Structures are given as C-alpha cells and as structure tokens.
Amino acid sequence: MTEKRLIVNADDFGMSRGITDAVILAHRYGYLTSASLMVNMPAAEYAVTRLAAVPRFGVGVHLNICAGKPILPAREVLSLVGPDGNFHAPGVMIRRLWAWRVSPREIEAEFQAQIRWMKQRGVTLTHADSHHHTHLYPAAVRPFVRALSAEGIRCARAPRSNVWPRPRTLGGPHEGSLLRRVCVQAYRASLQRIALREFDMPESRISFLSRDRHDLTALGEKWKLAFANLPPGTFELACHPGLFERGFSETDRIRHQREEELHWLTDKAWRDILDRSSIRLITYRELCGESVAQHVAREAHALQ
C-alpha cells in the first residue's frame, strides 16, 4: 500500500462526562475519527446518548477488567474482583494476569457482557481494545479472541507499536533494559502475526518513548513529528482527550494531558500537518469494510 491512512481513536469514552464531551468535540471540530467506550464507567449511558449527534463516528469497546465494577455480578467473576466487588486495580490485575491468577473463563464472560451491553443499546461496534492493554497479557489473549469471535467483532487494535521517526536504539517505544524492550517488541509482534491473526488490525499503533510521554511539551512535538514521518500503510493513534469535571478530574492522573490532547486534536496546525503529509483519516469501519470486500472478491474468483 502506498497510501498513508490513520485511525485517530480516543480511549476512555464514557469514563466521565468531561471526557465524553471532549471526545465528541474532538470529532466534530477536529480530526478524531473514533473512540472506545468503557461500558462500566459512570458516563457510559451518557456517552451512548451523545452518539446520535455524530453518525459517522466509529465506536468500539474499551474492554475493562481493572477499574470500577464488572457488568456481571461479582460472584460470577471472583478471580477478577476484590472484597469490595470492584475490579483489582491496574497494577494488581497486571501482576495477576502474568501469574495466571485469574480465570480465563471469567475474563471471556465479562468481555462478552461488556460487548453485549453496547449491542443492547443499539451501538454497532467497529472494533475492540482494552483499558491498560490488559488483553495483551498471556492469560487474557485467548479470552479476548473467543469473546470477539463469539460477538462478531472483526477489528482489533494492533499489539505492535512503533515510534516515528524511527529511533536509533532497538526495542521500539517500550520501557526497561534493552533485553526487556526487545522481548516485549518480539512478543507484541508474535501476537499480531499469530494469536490475533484472525482480526483486521492496523499495521501498528503510533507510540512514543517514555521520556516523551511524561513531558507534555515534548509529547505535542512528537505528535507532529509522527504525522510528518508516517510511512505508507494503516496506523492508529490512541489518545485521551478530556475536559475538567468537578469530582472526577481532581484525582485523574492524566488530567492535564487530556486537556492538552483536546487542544492538539482541534488545532488547525496539527490538522495541516496531516494534510501536508497526505494522510487519509479513517475509522475501523473502513478497515473492516475493505476486508469484507476482499473476501467477497476472493470467493467470487474461486467460483469462476
């Protein structure tokens, strides 16, 4: 493919009203093309009602097993929750996933329950990903595949992530020692080629080095550099726009980043870079639609 295509997807849709409103604004007045909904968060129902105003918006599910309460009764997902009935916090859940101290059956059931929550409200899902990338940990990969397959979701976020311009060091954007970075990069690539091969995915997610992700001034410039240096192919930029909401934002760890990203997503200077770089903005809907057309063409050719 010689064309450059980009899905700009907002995570955490429905986490709060401020985040939900920012996502809608970034689509209507900027270049945000889609979002991933967290169905067990306080503003999830509110987010569904806002979709009527943005009919071309792509909406997927942000599968979540590390914040809030499950959709299923807590007694049905005991390995995923603490004594209070809430999911284990991200750090705890990630350690449990690495150690296989969770029930794959319960993960699959909860993933399916979250997908069905959206379907019951009339939302047509374009894709799936997960909060804190929990579906990429070994204990959750198969439940993720089974849940999406059972619910007819054919598009997923790419496990592979890259930095543009390409850094001189090995290991991509991952953190830690050289050995760890290379191992994580190889693991993510194998997930894309083997474990998740049945799904349509972008070639990679745009990512950034750790030092840049923790410096908002640097991060904004890295967004611009990524747009200017993106190679041909289909890629995704995952982002987290948000507006201040009293009672939520005071304890939100990335509150300031959310506000800055909303600015970048609606700033004409950022959009001009996309246009100058000949990047076409798409959603997962187009990605899946192409796959269906190709499949039909192959079937027709086989019948000739």
N, C-alpha and C positions, 0 to 999 in steps of 0.2 A: 504494500500500500504506500502510495506517495503522498496521500492526503494526511494532514495533521488534524486530529479530532480530540476534543476534550469534553469530558463529563465533569462539571463542577457541582459537587454534591455536599450538602450541609448535613452533618450528623446532629444528633440530639434534638431533632424536631419533636416538639411535644414535651420536652423536659420542663419548660416553664413558658408562660405567656410571652415574656420578653424575648426569649429565644425564638418562639414560634412566629411572633410578629416580625422579627428581624429576618427570618428566613423568607417570609412572603415578600417583604420589602426588597430583599436582595435579588429575588426573582423578577419582580415587577419593574424595578428601576435599575437593575444591574445585570450581571451575566451568570447568576446562579441558575443551573438548569434542573436540579433535582434535590431531594432530601430523603433522609432515612428516619422513620418515625419510631420513637420509643413508646410502645403502647402502654406500658405500666407506669408512666410518669403523670404528674398532676395535670398537665395541659394537653394530654393526648386527645381527649374528646374535643377540646377547643381547636386543636390543630386540624382535626378532620373537618370541622365546620368551615375552616378557612380555605379549604381546598376548592370549594365551589368558585372562588374568585380567580383561580389560576388553573384553568382547564388543561393547559399544555404542560404543566409542571409534572415531572417524573417523581413518583413517590415509592420508596421501598421500605423495608422493615429494618430497624436497627435492633437486632436481637440482643436481649439484655438479660444476663444472669448474675450481675454484680452490682446492682443498685435498685433500691426500692423493693416492693413486694412482688412475688410471682403472680401471673394471671391464674394459674392453677391453685387450688387450695394447698397451703403449706404442707399438709400431711402427705400430699402426693409427690412432693419434691424435697424430701427431708435432707438429702445429701447436699442440696443447694442453698439451704437457709440455716440461719442461726436460731437460737431460742426465741427471739422476738418475731420470727416469721418473715424477716427480711432476708434478701439475698446476702451472702457473705460479701464484705467489701472487696473492691478490685484486687488489692494485694493478697488478701486471704484466698480469694477464689482462684487467682492465678497459681498460687502455690498448690492448692488442692487439685487443680487441673493437671499440673505437672506430675503430681504424685498419684494420679488416678484415684483420688479420694472422693470421687463423685460418681453418680450413677449415669452412664450414657443413656439409659432408657429414660431417666428423668429429664435430662437435658433435651433429648429429642421431643419428649412430650410437651415441655414448656415452650420450646421453639415453635412447635406446631400450634400451640394455644395462642401464642402471640401473633402468628400469621393469620390464624382464623379470626382473631379479634378485629383485624383490619378488614378482612373479607366480609364479615358480618355487618360492617358499617359501610359497605359499598365501595371500598377502596380497591382499585386494581393495582396490584403490586408490580413494580417494574424490576425490582432486584432485592437482594438481601446482603447485609453485612452485620457487624456486631459491635457492641459497646466494648471498648478496650481490646478489640480484636480477639475476644475470647474464643471464637470459633476456630482459630488457627492453632490452638493448643491441642496436643495429641488426643486427649480424652474427649474433645468436643468436635473433632473433624468429622467423624462418621455420623454422629447425631445431626450435625448441620446438613450433611449431604442427604441423609434419609428424610429429614424434615422438609427440605426444599423440594426434593423429588416427589414426596407424597403430596405436597401442596401445589405442584405445578409451576414452581418458580425456576426459571431457566437462566437468570443472570445473577452473578455474584461479584462482589469486589475482588480485585486481584490481590493475592497474597504478596506478590512481588512488588517491591518498592525501589525507586531509583531517584537519584539527585541529578538535576541538570543545571549548569554544565557538569559533566562527569568529574568527580573528584579524582585526584591522582592516587589516593590510597585505596586499598582493597576493602571489601566488606560493605560497600554501599552506605546507606544512612544509619545503620544500626549502631548501638552503643556497646561499649566494653572493649576488651582486648581485641587484637587483630584476629586471633583464633575464634573468639566468640562471634565477631562480626561476620567472618567468612562462613562459619557454621550456620548462623541464622539465615544468611543470604541463600546458602545452598538448600536449607530446609524449606524456606519460603518458595524457592523455585521448584522444588520437588512437589510441593503441594499443588502448585499451579499446573504442572505438567501431568501429575499422576492422580492425586487424591481428589482434586476438584475438576478434573478434565471434562466432566460431562456438562459443565456450565459454561455459558458465554461470559467472558470477562475481558476487561481492558488488558492491554499488554503489560501494564504496570500502573501503580499508583505513584503520583509525584510526592516525594518526601523531601525532608530537609535534615541536615546534620543537627545533632543535639544542641550544639552551641548556638545555632541559629534559631532553633525553636524556642529557646529561652531568652531571646533578645528581640523584642517586637520591631525595633528599627531595622535590625538585620533581616528579620523574617519577611518584612514587607519588600525589601530589596531582592530577597531570594525568590519571592513570588514572581517579580518582574523578570529576573534572570531565567527562571524556569520557562516562562512563557516565550521569551526571546530565543531560547535554545532547544525548545522541544523538537524532537525528531519526528519524522513521519510515523503514523500509527495512531492507535486509540488509547487514551490515558485518562486517569481520573485524578482530580484534585479534591481531597476531602477537607472540608473547612468547618468552622464552628461559629458562625455569626450569632450575635445576641445583643439585646438591649437591656438596660438596667431594669430590674424588677425588685421592688422592695420586698424583703422577706425571703428572697432567693439569692440575689446577686451578692449580698454581703458576705456569704460563705462560699461563693463559687470561685474555685481556684483559678480559673482562666477567664474571669470576668473581663479584664482589660483586653485580653486577646480577642474575645468575642466582639467587643466594641470596635476594635481596630479592623478586624476582618470584615465587619459590615461596611466600614468605610472603604476598604480596598475593593470590595465586591460591587460597590455602587459608584466608584470613582472613574470618571471618563478616561483618565490617564492609564489606568490598568487595562480598560477595555480597548484603548487604542493600540496597546502593545499586542493584544490578541489579534486584532485586525491586521496590524502590520506583519505579524508572523504567519498570516494566512491560516489561523486555527479556526476550525469549524466547531461550534458548540453543539453538543448533542445530549441526549439522555440515554439511559439504559433501554428505553423503549425502542429507539432506533437500532441499538446494538442487537437486541433480540429479534427485531423485525427482519434485519438483514439475514440472521441465521435461519429463520423460518423460510425466507425466500430462497436461500441457497439450498436448503434441504428439499424444498419442493422441486427446484430445478434439477437436483440430482436424481430424485425419484422419477421425474418425467423422462429424463435422459435414459435411465435404466429400463424404462418400459418401452423405449423405442426399438 
